[in-house]
Amino acid sequence: MTDRYKELMDNIPGVFFRCACDEHWTMLHMSSGVQELTSYSVEDIVGNNKLSFASLIHPDDTMLVEKKVLRALELRTAWNIEYRLARKDGAYTWVSEQGVGVYNESGQLQFLDGFVVDVSKRKSIESALRRSEERVREMAFHDSVTGLPNRNLILERISAYYDRPSTDIAILYIDLDGFKSVNDQYGHAVGDKTLEITGSRMSQVVPQSDIVARIGGDEFMVLCYTDVSVSYCTVLAQSIIDVISQPLIVHEHSLKIGASIGIGFSLTDGVCVNSLIGEADKAMFRAKARGSNLIELSSDERLGKVA
C-alpha cells in the first residue's frame, strides 16, 4: 500500500481492509479508523498479532456474516452485512460491512477487500422509531385506563372472524350498574381505579381464548368464539356478574357495583357486525330495565339454532 493511498484511507471515516482468504480471515491491511471504531490499534489486529477482527464479531452474528460472505464469493457479487462488533471495553456497536472478492487473471480468489462503518446511531434511531410505533399502536388499540383492548381492537377482531367461513361468534355487551354514582360521589380518580379493578377481575374469569375489552365509559364487551353455545355464554356472563359485584376498596372507599349483560349471537348465515353488536346492546338494555346483575339473550329468532 502506497503512502498516498494509506493517507487517503486513513482520512475517510470508517475502516478499509484487505483480508486474506484463510480460515482465520486474517487482516493484511486496515485503515487507522479501526482504532476509533474498536479502540484496538491497527497493529493489534493486522496479522492477528493480538486478536483477529473476526473474533470481535458478536457470537450471535458470526454464522450470519460467514454465510453471507461465502455466498457472495460463490456468486462473485458484493456483500453488504450489518452486525455487532465488540469494542475493547466489551461494549458492542452496530456496523455495516461492504466487501468484494478480489480475483487474479486466472479467476482465483486472492483477497477480500471491504469497508466497515459504524451505524450504531442509525440503529438507535430505528429502534426508537420502532418503540414509538409500537407505543402508538398500543395507544390506538388499548384502553389507557384498564389496559384492556379497546373498541377499535375488538371491532377489528370481530370483523376478522366474520371473514372466516363457518365461524360462529357471540358478543357479551356489559354495562356497569351503579358506576355513575361512584364517579359523581368520589370523582374520576376513584372511578378510573374502579374501572381498572373491574377490567382486571373480568380478565380473571374470561378465558384467554376469548377477548375482553373496554369500549368506552362504563361499557365492556367480550368476544366469545371458542364456544358460542347459549349455555357457555350465559355461564360466562354470570361469572362476570359475580366477580364484578364483589365489594371493592378504592382509595379507602368501600364500593359495590353490578353489571347488566346482553348476549348477541352470530351464525354462519348471520348478521353483520353492527347488527350483532346492536342485538347485544338491545339485550343489555332489556336486562338493565329489569334491574341489576341480570342477563338477557338476543331476541333474534335464529337464537334457537345456537343452543
HUNOR-V394508 format. One record per backbone hydrogen bond with DSSP energy under -1.0 kcal/mol. CO is the residue of the C=O (numbers start at 1). NH is the residue of the N-H. If there is no record, write none. Layout:
co & nh
CO & NH
CO & NH
This chain:
co & nh
2 & 6
3 & 7
4 & 8
5 & 9
6 & 10
7 & 11
15 & 116
16 & 31
17 & 114
18 & 28
18 & 29
19 & 112
22 & 25
26 & 20
27 & 47
29 & 18
31 & 34
32 & 35
33 & 37
34 & 38
35 & 39
38 & 88
41 & 45
42 & 46
44 & 50
44 & 51
45 & 48
53 & 56
54 & 57
56 & 86
58 & 61
58 & 62
61 & 65
62 & 66
63 & 67
64 & 68
65 & 69
66 & 70
67 & 71
68 & 72
69 & 73
70 & 74
71 & 75
72 & 77
79 & 99
81 & 97
83 & 95
84 & 58
85 & 93
87 & 90
91 & 87
93 & 85
94 & 119
95 & 83
96 & 117
97 & 81
98 & 115
99 & 79
100 & 113
102 & 110
102 & 111
104 & 107
108 & 104
111 & 102
112 & 19
113 & 100
114 & 17
115 & 98
116 & 15
117 & 96
119 & 123
120 & 124
121 & 125
122 & 126
123 & 127
124 & 128
125 & 129
126 & 130
127 & 131
128 & 132
129 & 133
130 & 134
131 & 135
132 & 136
133 & 137
134 & 138
135 & 139
136 & 140
137 & 141
138 & 142
141 & 150
143 & 147
148 & 143
149 & 214
150 & 154
151 & 155
152 & 156
153 & 157
154 & 158
155 & 159
156 & 160
157 & 161
158 & 162
159 & 163
161 & 164
169 & 266
170 & 224
171 & 264
172 & 222
173 & 262
174 & 220
175 & 260
177 & 258
179 & 183
180 & 184
181 & 185
182 & 186
183 & 187
187 & 191
188 & 192
189 & 193
190 & 194
191 & 195
192 & 196
193 & 197
194 & 198
195 & 199
196 & 200
197 & 201
198 & 202
199 & 203
200 & 204
202 & 205
202 & 206
207 & 210
211 & 223
213 & 221
216 & 219
218 & 176
219 & 215
220 & 174
221 & 213
222 & 172
223 & 211
224 & 170
229 & 233
230 & 234
231 & 235
232 & 236
233 & 237
234 & 238
235 & 239
236 & 240
237 & 241
238 & 242
239 & 243
240 & 244
241 & 245
248 & 255
250 & 253
253 & 250
255 & 248
258 & 177
260 & 175
261 & 296
262 & 173
263 & 298
264 & 171
266 & 169
267 & 270
272 & 276
273 & 277
274 & 278
275 & 279
276 & 280
277 & 281
278 & 282
279 & 283
280 & 284
281 & 285
282 & 286
283 & 287
284 & 288
285 & 289
294 & 261
296 & 263
300 & 303
302 & 305
303 & 306
